[in-house]
Amino acid sequence: MTGVVTITTALAATTPAAASATPAAPHAVSRLRAARLARSAKPFLARGGPRGERCPGCRLVPSHCLCALHPLVPTRAGVCLLMADIEPLKPSNTGWLIADVVPDTFAFGWARTEVDPALLALLADPQWQPYVVFPGEFVDAARVLTQLLPAEPTPGGTTPRPLFILLDATWPEARRMFRKSPYLNHFPVLSLAPEQISRYRLRRSRRGDQFCTAEVAALCLEQAGEPRAAQVLDTYLDVFTHHYLQAKQQLPVDWHSAAHTQLRSLRPPDVPADADAPGSRQNHQNV
């Protein structure tokens, strides 16, 4: 499915700090983060990231706000994020970016002893064909797929949409979540074999073949025949990484970087090329 890219841009003043859009309705990861913060006994302090006030729409410091670049791509596929306890609180979490881009993104906190009834209802919804995305080397071979199942209509005449279940956690946490989630045992496991090396630079990994959650989601979208959405998500991750690292190093955003240029090239043709640059007074939304 080839979707129209929505990129919202906003009234900007004379500095990039003001280049933020009117906040959209909170998406699933934002709502989960708010719920998790409400349960916290003390403020969450991210390690290594920039300190101080953060934009509620993108979690970056206001001077490096990303909200004006928020892309949205209509997709047939959906994403279900099962998030480790503090994952929604981390400013470097990339599940947030998936929810920015993919309209049907669902997010649930994971716990060993209880399961959100809304999660079970989602997995039982006949409109979806769930796939647990996990490395096949750690799974019974009988469950492992390397490509999606053929789309076959249900008795009601509808064709289920792919729903990619991503375990959003550190690798040790993800392995534990996979083992301790029996409600996932009857779903096929989609094992990805990407040729590229991860470009994610916001957390350390001992292995180059371990990908961040947004990179995995982009690979899944490719599998689902949605290359445009995959490309937008990959590029949006690059832009987010640039903003995050520039803020961490107290450097200004390069609004003409290769990643920004690529993201602008993916917008609809009726949007001005400089619509998201500082000083632009565009507030475009193409649905």
N, C-alpha and C positions, 0 to 999 in steps of 0.2 A: 504494500500500500504506500503510495506516494502522497504525503500530506503537505498542506500549505503551512509554512513556518510562520508563526506569530512571534514577532519580537516587539516587545513593548518598550518604548523610549519615553523620556519625560522632559519636562521643562528643566533646563539646566541654567545655572548662573555662570559666573565667570571662572569657576574652578571645578575640577572633576568631583569635588566633594559634594556638589549639589546635583550631580547627575544621577538622581535616583527617581524611580517611578513611583506613582501612587501605589501603595501596597495592595496586592491582590488578596483574595480570600485565602486564608492559610491552607496549605495543602496537607496531605496526610503526615508527612514527616514533621512539619512545623507543629501540627496539633499534638503529635506524640512527644515532641520535645517539650512543649508547654506542659503537658501532663506530667512528664518526668521531672521537670523543674518544680512543679507544684508539690511533688512528694519529697523533694530534697530537703535535708535538714540544714544544709549550708550551701553557699554558692559554689557552682562548678567552675574550677579554674583550669583552663586548657594549658597543657604544657607546651612551651616553645612558641606559641602564637603571639600575635600582638595583643597588648593589654588595653583595658579601657572600654569605653562604650562601643557597642556593636549594633549594626543595623539589624532589626528583627526580620527583614525580608531576605537577607543573604548571609548574615552572621559575620560579615566583614566590618572593619572599622569604617565609619561614615566617609572618610576621605577616599576610600577605595571601594565604595559601594558598587555592587554588581546588578542591582535591581533594574537599571535602565536597559540591560542587555538580556533580560529574561526571555528565552525562546520557548515556544510551545508548539508541538507538532502533533496533529491528530494521528493516532495510531490505532490499529485494530488490536494489537497485542497489549497486554497489561503487565504490570510488575507488582509483585507482592514482596515487600521487604520484611523479613523477620530480623529484628534488631536486638543486639546484645544490650544489656542494661544501660550503660552510659553512652552507647554509640550515638543516639540522637543529640546528645549534648555537645559532642565534639565539633568545633568549627571546621575541622578538616574533613568531616564526614561527607561522602559524595552521594549517599542515598538521597540527600536533599536535592542535588542536581537532577537526579532521575525524576523526582516528583515535580521539579520545575518544568521539565521537558515533556514527559509522558503523562497525558491527562489521567489515565486509569492506573494510577500508582496508589497502592495500599501499604500501610505501614503498621506493624504490630510489635510491641515489646515481647521479647522471648523470656519465658521462665520455665524451669524444669518441672515445677509442681502444678502449674495451672496453664490453661490455654484460653485465650480470649474467645468467647462464643462467636463473635463477629468474624474471626479468622476461620473457624470451622464452617460457618455459614458461607463465607466466600469460596472456600475450597469445594463445597458441595453444590455450588451454583452451576446448573447445567450449561450456562452460557460460556463457561471457561473450561479449558483443558490445561490443568496444572502440570508444570514441569519443575522438579527440584533441580536447580543448577548446582552441580557439585562435581569434583574430579572423579572420573570413573574408576581410577586405580584404587579408590578406597571403598568401592561399592560392589555388591554382588553383580556379576556380569549380566545376569538375566534382567536386571532393571535398567541397564545403561543404554542410552541412545546417543548417537552422534548427530542426528538431525531430527527434525520434528516429525511427529506421526502424520500420515496422510489425513487431510481434512475430510471427514466423513459426516454427513448430516445426521442429526439426532432423529428419533421418531417424530419429534415435533417439526422437523423440517429445517431447523437451524444448524449452522455449522459452528461448533465451539471455537472460541478464540483462545489463542495461547496465553497462558498466565505463567510468567516466570517467577518462581519462588527463589529469592536470593537471601542467603544468610549473611547479613551485614554485621560483620564482627572481625576480630583478629582471627588469624588462621587457627590457633588452638581453640578459641571459643567456637568457631564455626564447626570444627570437627565434633566438639562436644554437643553442640546444638543438633547436628545431624543425627548423632547416635541417640540422643535423648528426646527425640520428637517422633513418637510412634505414629502419630496422625499423618505423617508424611510417607509412611512406609509403603503405601499402596499406589503411590504416584511414580511415573517414570523419572529417571534421573538423566538430565541432559548434561553430557560431558563435552566441554568445549576444548578445541585443540588449536588455539590461535598461533599464528606464525610470528607475530610481532612480540617485542619485549615491552613490558609495562612502561608507560611514560609518567606514571604517578610519582610525584616528588615531595609530597607533603608528609609522608611517614616512611620510615625505614622498613625495608624488607630484605630478608637474607637471600631470597630467590627472585630472579628476574622473571620467572614464569608465574608469579603470583600477581594478580591484577586487583585493582581497587574495584569497588562495587559498581561505579559508573562505567568503567571499561567493560566489565562483564555484561552489564545491561546493554551496552552498545553492540557487543557481539551477539547477544540474544536477539536484538532487533534485526540484525543482519540475517540471522537464521530464519526469522519470521517473514522475510521478504520486505523489510522496511529500511532500505539502505539510507534514505534521506534522514529519517529520525536517528539512525545510528551515527551518521556523520555529524548532525547537529549536536548530539550529546557528546561525542568525542571532542568536538571543537569547543563546546561550552566548558567542558572539563579543563581544556588548555587555558581558556580565558580565566576561569576561576583560579587555577593554579597561579597564573601570572599575578592576578590581583592579590591573592593571599601572600605570595612570597614578597611582592613589592611592599606590601604593608608591613610584613615582618621585618624587612630590612630598612624600613622607613624611606622608601624610594617612591617617586610618583608613578602612576599608571602610564604605560605607553599605549595610548589609545589607537596607535597606528601599528601595533605589533602584528606579526604574521597571524597570530590566533584571532585578534580582533578583526583583521581584514577578512579572514576566512569566514568568521561568523557573519559579518556583514554581507558577504557574497551569497550566503544561504537564505537571506531574507527575500520576501516577495519583491517582484520587479518594481512595484509602485512606491516602495519606500526609498527616500533619498539616501544616497550612499553615506552621507555624514550624519544621519539622523540621531545616532547615539553618541556623537562626539561632544565634548564639552562646548557649551555655547549654543547647541542646537535647541530649537524650540518645538521640535516635533514631539508629538505624543501619539504614536501610531499603534493601531491594533488591527490586525487583519485576521478575521475568524473564518 
